[in-house]
């Protein structure tokens, strides 16, 4: 598991029940700290102490599979490590769209692709909180890994539908993440009738661009699915809102940056998403104490 963030820790802890599993941290120092173990809070509320083998990137041992669960800006570094240790394949379950970057960094050494997951976790007061097992969709070549995930209590399926699920998850995140970051609201705040009009405008603007990239529900169905996500996660803080507030780099490039690049390639303008992109970038600078770009 390359990337011991909240979700990486959950996946590693569960997979360790059915197969030898290790975490790969960003540095030797972080690996040493994490080797002491971490507290995992299960969805039912039970706490357990987890201790797994943890390695720095230079010491990571060979493995059948490497799963990448890092923040978007760290994709290339993590994918290079994953590609160096994996024997059968490298799978990304990251937010945003990193498929091409992942494959370029792995450089054909082993099969590499991106899936999608609705599993959720967060860090809270030094603990890792497993919020939901969700569902995970993997490309067909990763069927053995899907079986291991399911056996570990993380329902997974290797299916051609993974491509559609990946695009649908991108669509949801393109609205929820930047809008909650800019407005500094929990997810449920977007259900306010006045803000829902903005959600609708964003979906209608981006839908033709995304639909040109693969199977996607129609705009009304996509809006219904976004509403369902917001209702189910009403009290949650999106990852982008958390990153911006903490002064960390967000995944705006892997989300809206990708969308805008696709739109430019197709000769379309997306003024609402362009405005959101610029606002998130400005907020990142403000929270890091940097002067705003002209």
C-alpha positions as a Markdown table, in Angstrom:
| # | Residue | x | y | z |
|---|---|---|---|---|
| 1 | Unk | 0.0 | 0.0 | 0.0 |
| 2 | Unk | 1.8 | 3.1 | -1.2 |
| 3 | Unk | 0.4 | 6.0 | 0.7 |
| 4 | Unk | -0.4 | 5.6 | 4.4 |
| 5 | Unk | -3.1 | 8.2 | 4.6 |
| 6 | Unk | -6.5 | 7.5 | 6.2 |
| 7 | Unk | -7.8 | 5.3 | 3.4 |
| 8 | Unk | -4.5 | 3.6 | 2.8 |
| 9 | Unk | -4.3 | 2.7 | 6.4 |
| 10 | Unk | -7.8 | 1.2 | 6.3 |
| 11 | Unk | -7.1 | -0.8 | 3.2 |
| 12 | Unk | -3.8 | -2.1 | 4.5 |
| 13 | Unk | -5.3 | -3.1 | 7.9 |
| 14 | Unk | -8.1 | -5.0 | 6.2 |
| 15 | Unk | -6.0 | -6.6 | 3.5 |
| 16 | Unk | -3.5 | -7.8 | 6.2 |
| 17 | Unk | -6.2 | -10.2 | 7.4 |
| 18 | Unk | -6.2 | -12.1 | 4.2 |
| 19 | Unk | -2.6 | -11.6 | 2.7 |
| 20 | Unk | 0.8 | -10.3 | 3.8 |
| 21 | Unk | 0.5 | -6.5 | 3.5 |
| 22 | Unk | 2.9 | -3.6 | 4.0 |
| 23 | Unk | 2.7 | 0.2 | 4.0 |
| 24 | Unk | 5.1 | 2.4 | 2.1 |
| 25 | Unk | 5.6 | 5.8 | 3.5 |
| 26 | Unk | 7.0 | 8.9 | 1.9 |
| 27 | Unk | 10.3 | 8.8 | 3.8 |
| 28 | Unk | 12.2 | 6.6 | 6.2 |
| 29 | Unk | 11.4 | 8.9 | 9.1 |
| 30 | Unk | 7.7 | 8.6 | 8.5 |
| 31 | Unk | 8.0 | 4.9 | 8.1 |
| 32 | Unk | 9.7 | 4.6 | 11.5 |
| 33 | Unk | 7.0 | 6.7 | 13.2 |
| 34 | Unk | 4.2 | 4.6 | 11.6 |
| 35 | Unk | 5.8 | 1.3 | 12.5 |
| 36 | Unk | 4.8 | 2.0 | 16.1 |
| 37 | Unk | 1.2 | 1.3 | 14.9 |
| 38 | Unk | -2.0 | 3.3 | 14.7 |
| 39 | Unk | -5.5 | 3.3 | 16.2 |
| 40 | Unk | -8.2 | 2.3 | 13.8 |
| 41 | Unk | -11.9 | 3.1 | 14.6 |
| 42 | Unk | -14.2 | 0.7 | 12.8 |
| 43 | Unk | -17.6 | 1.8 | 11.3 |
| 44 | Unk | -19.4 | 0.1 | 14.2 |
| 45 | Unk | -17.3 | 2.2 | 16.7 |
| 46 | Unk | -15.0 | -0.5 | 17.9 |
| 47 | Unk | -11.3 | 0.5 | 18.3 |
| 48 | Unk | -8.3 | -1.7 | 17.3 |
| 49 | Unk | -4.6 | -1.2 | 17.3 |
| 50 | Unk | -2.9 | -1.9 | 14.0 |
| 51 | Unk | 0.7 | -2.7 | 13.5 |
| 52 | Unk | 2.0 | -3.5 | 10.0 |
| 53 | Unk | 5.4 | -3.6 | 8.3 |
| 54 | Unk | 6.2 | -0.1 | 7.1 |
| 55 | Unk | 9.0 | 0.9 | 4.7 |
| 56 | Unk | 10.5 | 4.0 | 3.3 |
| 57 | Unk | 10.4 | 4.2 | -0.6 |
| 58 | Unk | 14.0 | 3.0 | -0.9 |
| 59 | Unk | 13.4 | -0.1 | 1.2 |
| 60 | Unk | 10.0 | -1.3 | -0.1 |
| 61 | Unk | 10.1 | -5.1 | -0.8 |
| 62 | Unk | 8.7 | -6.8 | -3.9 |
| 63 | Unk | 4.9 | -7.5 | -3.8 |
| 64 | Unk | 2.4 | -9.1 | -6.1 |
| 65 | Unk | 0.3 | -5.9 | -6.2 |
| 66 | Unk | 0.9 | -2.3 | -5.3 |
| 67 | Unk | -2.0 | 0.0 | -4.5 |
| 68 | Unk | -1.5 | 3.7 | -4.8 |
| 69 | Unk | -3.5 | 5.9 | -2.4 |
| 70 | Unk | -1.6 | 9.2 | -2.2 |
| 71 | Unk | -2.7 | 12.7 | -2.9 |
| 72 | Unk | -2.8 | 13.7 | -6.5 |
| 73 | Unk | 0.3 | 15.9 | -6.4 |
| 74 | Unk | 2.4 | 12.9 | -5.2 |
| 75 | Unk | 1.2 | 10.6 | -8.0 |
| 76 | Unk | 4.5 | 10.3 | -10.0 |
| 77 | Unk | 6.7 | 9.6 | -7.0 |
| 78 | Unk | 4.4 | 7.0 | -5.6 |
| 79 | Unk | 3.8 | 5.4 | -9.0 |
| 80 | Unk | 7.6 | 5.0 | -9.5 |
| 81 | Unk | 7.9 | 3.2 | -6.2 |
| 82 | Unk | 4.9 | 1.1 | -6.9 |
| 83 | Unk | 6.1 | 0.2 | -10.4 |
| 84 | Unk | 9.5 | -0.8 | -9.0 |
| 85 | Unk | 8.1 | -3.3 | -6.4 |
| 86 | Unk | 5.0 | -4.7 | -8.1 |
| 87 | Unk | 5.2 | -8.0 | -9.8 |
| 88 | Unk | 1.7 | -8.3 | -11.2 |
| 89 | Unk | 0.3 | -4.8 | -11.3 |
| 90 | Unk | -0.1 | -1.3 | -10.0 |
| 91 | Unk | -3.6 | 0.0 | -9.1 |
| 92 | Unk | -4.6 | 3.6 | -8.2 |
| 93 | Unk | -7.6 | 4.2 | -6.1 |
| 94 | Unk | -6.9 | 8.0 | -5.9 |
| 95 | Unk | -9.3 | 10.8 | -6.2 |
| 96 | Unk | -9.3 | 12.8 | -9.4 |
| 97 | Unk | -8.0 | 11.6 | -12.8 |
| 98 | Unk | -4.4 | 10.3 | -12.7 |
| 99 | Unk | -4.6 | 7.4 | -15.0 |
| 100 | Unk | -2.2 | 8.7 | -17.7 |
| 101 | Unk | 0.2 | 10.1 | -15.2 |
| 102 | Unk | 0.3 | 6.8 | -13.3 |
| 103 | Unk | 1.0 | 4.8 | -16.4 |
| 104 | Unk | 3.7 | 7.1 | -17.6 |
| 105 | Unk | 5.5 | 6.9 | -14.2 |
| 106 | Unk | 5.2 | 3.1 | -14.1 |
| 107 | Unk | 6.6 | 3.1 | -17.7 |
| 108 | Unk | 5.2 | -0.2 | -18.7 |
| 109 | Unk | 7.1 | -2.3 | -16.2 |
| 110 | Unk | 3.9 | -3.9 | -15.1 |
| 111 | Unk | 0.2 | -3.3 | -15.9 |
| 112 | Unk | -1.0 | -0.1 | -14.3 |
| 113 | Unk | -4.5 | 1.4 | -14.2 |
| 114 | Unk | -6.9 | 3.4 | -12.1 |
| 115 | Unk | -10.1 | 2.1 | -10.4 |
| 116 | Unk | -12.7 | 3.9 | -8.3 |
| 117 | Unk | -13.9 | 3.5 | -4.7 |
| 118 | Unk | -16.6 | 4.9 | -2.5 |
| 119 | Unk | -14.8 | 3.7 | 0.7 |
| 120 | Unk | -14.2 | 6.5 | 3.1 |
| 121 | Unk | -11.9 | 7.2 | 6.0 |
| 122 | Unk | -10.6 | 10.3 | 7.8 |
| 123 | Unk | -8.0 | 11.2 | 10.4 |
| 124 | Unk | -9.4 | 12.5 | 13.7 |
| 125 | Unk | -7.5 | 13.4 | 16.9 |
| 126 | Unk | -4.6 | 11.0 | 16.0 |
| 127 | Unk | -6.9 | 8.1 | 15.1 |
| 128 | Unk | -7.8 | 6.7 | 11.7 |
| 129 | Unk | -11.6 | 6.5 | 11.4 |
| 130 | Unk | -13.0 | 4.1 | 8.9 |
| 131 | Unk | -16.2 | 5.8 | 7.8 |
| 132 | Unk | -17.6 | 3.4 | 5.2 |
| 133 | Unk | -16.6 | 0.2 | 3.4 |
| 134 | Unk | -18.3 | 1.5 | 0.3 |
| 135 | Unk | -17.8 | -0.2 | -3.1 |
| 136 | Unk | -14.7 | -0.5 | -5.2 |
| 137 | Unk | -14.4 | -1.1 | -8.9 |
| 138 | Unk | -11.2 | -2.4 | -10.5 |
| 139 | Unk | -10.3 | -2.9 | -14.2 |
| 140 | Unk | -10.8 | -6.5 | -15.3 |
| 141 | Unk | -7.0 | -7.3 | -15.2 |
| 142 | Unk | -7.1 | -6.8 | -11.4 |
| 143 | Unk | -9.6 | -9.6 | -10.7 |
| 144 | Unk | -7.3 | -11.4 | -8.2 |
| 145 | Unk | -6.9 | -8.2 | -6.2 |
| 146 | Unk | -10.6 | -7.6 | -6.2 |
| 147 | Unk | -11.1 | -11.0 | -4.7 |
| 148 | Unk | -8.7 | -10.2 | -1.9 |
| 149 | Unk | -10.4 | -6.9 | -1.2 |
| 150 | Unk | -13.8 | -8.5 | -1.0 |
| 151 | Unk | -12.4 | -11.2 | 1.4 |
| 152 | Unk | -11.0 | -8.5 | 3.5 |
| 153 | Unk | -14.4 | -6.8 | 4.0 |
| 154 | Unk | -13.9 | -4.2 | 1.2 |
| 155 | Unk | -16.5 | -5.1 | -1.4 |
| 156 | Unk | -14.8 | -5.0 | -4.8 |
| 157 | Unk | -15.5 | -6.1 | -8.4 |
| 158 | Unk | -13.2 | -6.3 | -11.4 |
| 159 | Unk | -15.4 | -5.2 | -14.3 |
| 160 | Unk | -15.3 | -3.2 | -17.5 |
| 161 | Unk | -17.8 | -0.9 | -15.7 |
| 162 | Unk | -14.8 | 0.4 | -13.7 |
| 163 | Unk | -14.2 | 3.0 | -16.4 |
| 164 | Unk | -17.7 | 4.4 | -16.1 |
| 165 | Unk | -17.5 | 4.3 | -12.3 |
| 166 | Unk | -14.2 | 6.2 | -12.4 |
| 167 | Unk | -15.8 | 8.9 | -14.6 |
| 168 | Unk | -18.9 | 9.2 | -12.5 |
| 169 | Unk | -16.8 | 9.6 | -9.3 |
| 170 | Unk | -14.8 | 12.3 | -11.1 |
| 171 | Unk | -18.0 | 14.1 | -11.9 |
| 172 | Unk | -19.3 | 14.0 | -8.3 |
| 173 | Unk | -15.9 | 15.3 | -7.0 |
| 174 | Unk | -15.7 | 18.0 | -9.6 |
| 175 | Unk | -18.7 | 19.6 | -7.9 |
| 176 | Unk | -18.5 | 18.7 | -4.3 |
| 177 | Unk | -14.7 | 19.2 | -3.6 |
| 178 | Unk | -14.0 | 22.7 | -5.0 |
| 179 | Unk | -17.4 | 24.1 | -4.1 |
| 180 | Unk | -17.2 | 23.1 | -0.5 |
| 181 | Unk | -13.6 | 24.3 | -0.3 |
| 182 | Unk | -14.5 | 27.7 | -1.7 |
| 183 | Unk | -17.6 | 28.1 | 0.4 |
| 184 | Unk | -16.0 | 26.5 | 3.5 |
| 185 | Unk | -19.0 | 24.3 | 4.1 |
| 186 | Unk | -19.5 | 20.6 | 5.0 |
| 187 | Unk | -20.9 | 18.6 | 2.2 |
| 188 | Unk | -24.5 | 18.9 | 3.3 |
| 189 | Unk | -24.3 | 22.7 | 3.0 |
| 190 | Unk | -24.6 | 22.3 | -0.8 |
| 191 | Unk | -28.2 | 21.0 | -0.4 |
| 192 | Unk | -29.3 | 24.5 | 0.5 |
| 193 | Unk | -31.8 | 25.5 | -2.3 |
| 194 | Unk | -29.8 | 28.6 | -3.3 |
| 195 | Unk | -26.6 | 26.6 | -3.5 |
| 196 | Unk | -28.2 | 23.7 | -5.3 |
| 197 | Unk | -28.9 | 26.0 | -8.2 |
| 198 | Unk | -25.1 | 26.5 | -8.5 |
| 199 | Unk | -24.6 | 22.7 | -8.3 |
| 200 | Unk | -27.0 | 22.3 | -11.2 |
| 201 | Unk | -25.2 | 25.0 | -13.2 |
| 202 | Unk | -21.9 | 23.3 | -12.7 |
| 203 | Unk | -23.2 | 19.9 | -13.7 |
| 204 | Unk | -24.9 | 21.2 | -16.9 |
| 205 | Unk | -21.8 | 23.1 | -17.9 |
| 206 | Unk | -19.4 | 20.1 | -17.5 |
| 207 | Unk | -21.6 | 17.3 | -18.6 |
| 208 | Unk | -20.9 | 17.5 | -22.4 |
| 209 | Unk | -17.2 | 17.4 | -21.8 |
| 210 | Unk | -17.3 | 14.4 | -19.5 |
| 211 | Unk | -19.8 | 12.5 | -21.7 |
| 212 | Unk | -17.4 | 12.8 | -24.5 |
| 213 | Unk | -14.9 | 10.8 | -22.4 |
| 214 | Unk | -17.0 | 7.8 | -21.8 |
| 215 | Unk | -20.3 | 6.4 | -20.4 |
| 216 | Unk | -21.9 | 8.9 | -18.0 |
| 217 | Unk | -25.5 | 9.2 | -16.6 |
| 218 | Unk | -27.5 | 12.0 | -18.1 |
| 219 | Unk | -27.4 | 15.3 | -16.3 |
| 220 | Unk | -30.5 | 14.8 | -14.3 |
| 221 | Unk | -29.5 | 11.3 | -13.1 |
| 222 | Unk | -26.0 | 12.7 | -12.2 |
| 223 | Unk | -27.7 | 15.4 | -10.2 |
| 224 | Unk | -29.7 | 12.8 | -8.3 |
| 225 | Unk | -26.6 | 10.9 | -7.5 |
| 226 | Unk | -24.8 | 14.0 | -6.3 |
| 227 | Unk | -27.7 | 14.8 | -4.1 |
| 228 | Unk | -27.6 | 11.2 | -2.7 |
| 229 | Unk | -23.9 | 11.6 | -1.9 |
| 230 | Unk | -24.4 | 15.0 | -0.2 |
| 231 | Unk | -27.2 | 13.6 | 1.9 |
| 232 | Unk | -25.3 | 10.5 | 3.0 |
| 233 | Unk | -22.2 | 12.6 | 3.8 |
| 234 | Unk | -23.9 | 15.8 | 5.0 |
| 235 | Unk | -21.7 | 16.3 | 8.1 |
| 236 | Unk | -18.4 | 15.4 | 6.3 |
| 237 | Unk | -15.7 | 17.7 | 5.2 |
| 238 | Unk | -14.5 | 17.1 | 1.7 |
| 239 | Unk | -10.8 | 16.3 | 1.2 |
| 240 | Unk | -10.3 | 19.6 | -0.7 |
| 241 | Unk | -11.9 | 21.7 | 2.0 |
| 242 | Unk | -9.7 | 20.0 | 4.6 |
| 243 | Unk | -6.5 | 20.5 | 2.5 |
| 244 | Unk | -7.2 | 24.1 | 1.8 |
| 245 | Unk | -7.9 | 24.9 | 5.5 |
| 246 | Unk | -4.7 | 23.1 | 6.5 |
| 247 | Unk | -2.6 | 24.9 | 4.0 |
| 248 | Unk | -1.8 | 21.7 | 2.1 |
| 249 | Unk | -1.7 | 21.3 | -1.7 |
| 250 | Unk | -5.2 | 20.3 | -2.9 |
| 251 | Unk | -6.1 | 18.0 | -5.8 |
| 252 | Unk | -7.6 | 20.8 | -7.8 |
| 253 | Unk | -5.3 | 19.9 | -10.8 |
| 254 | Unk | -6.4 | 16.3 | -10.7 |
| 255 | Unk | -10.0 | 17.3 | -10.7 |
| 256 | Unk | -10.9 | 20.7 | -12.3 |
| 257 | Unk | -7.5 | 21.1 | -14.0 |
| 258 | Unk | -8.1 | 17.8 | -15.9 |
| 259 | Unk | -11.7 | 18.9 | -16.8 |
| 260 | Unk | -10.5 | 22.3 | -18.1 |
| 261 | Unk | -7.8 | 20.6 | -20.2 |
| 262 | Unk | -10.4 | 18.3 | -21.7 |
| 263 | Unk | -12.6 | 21.3 | -22.4 |
| 264 | Unk | -9.9 | 23.2 | -24.1 |
| 265 | Unk | -9.0 | 20.2 | -26.3 |
| 266 | Unk | -12.7 | 20.1 | -27.4 |
| 267 | Unk | -13.0 | 23.8 | -28.0 |
| 268 | Unk | -15.4 | 24.4 | -25.1 |
| 269 | Unk | -15.4 | 27.1 | -22.5 |
| 270 | Unk | -16.4 | 26.3 | -18.9 |
| 271 | Unk | -16.5 | 29.7 | -17.2 |
| 272 | Unk | -18.0 | 28.5 | -13.9 |
| 273 | Unk | -15.5 | 25.7 | -13.4 |
| 274 | Unk | -12.7 | 28.1 | -14.5 |
| 275 | Unk | -13.8 | 30.5 | -11.8 |
| 276 | Unk | -13.8 | 27.7 | -9.1 |
| 277 | Unk | -10.4 | 26.6 | -10.2 |
| 278 | Unk | -9.0 | 30.1 | -9.8 |
| 279 | Unk | -10.7 | 30.6 | -6.4 |
| 280 | Unk | -9.3 | 27.3 | -5.0 |
| 281 | Unk | -5.8 | 28.3 | -6.2 |
| 282 | Unk | -6.2 | 31.7 | -4.5 |
| 283 | Unk | -7.3 | 30.1 | -1.3 |
| 284 | Unk | -4.4 | 27.7 | -1.3 |
| 285 | Unk | -2.0 | 30.7 | -1.5 |
| 286 | Unk | -3.8 | 32.6 | 1.2 |
| 287 | Unk | -3.8 | 29.7 | 3.6 |
| 288 | Unk | -0.1 | 29.1 | 3.0 |
| 289 | Unk | 0.6 | 32.8 | 3.6 |
| 290 | Unk | 1.8 | 33.4 | 0.0 |
| 291 | Unk | 1.1 | 36.6 | -2.1 |
| 292 | Unk | -1.7 | 36.2 | -4.6 |
| 293 | Unk | -0.7 | 35.8 | -8.2 |
| 294 | Unk | -1.5 | 38.6 | -10.5 |
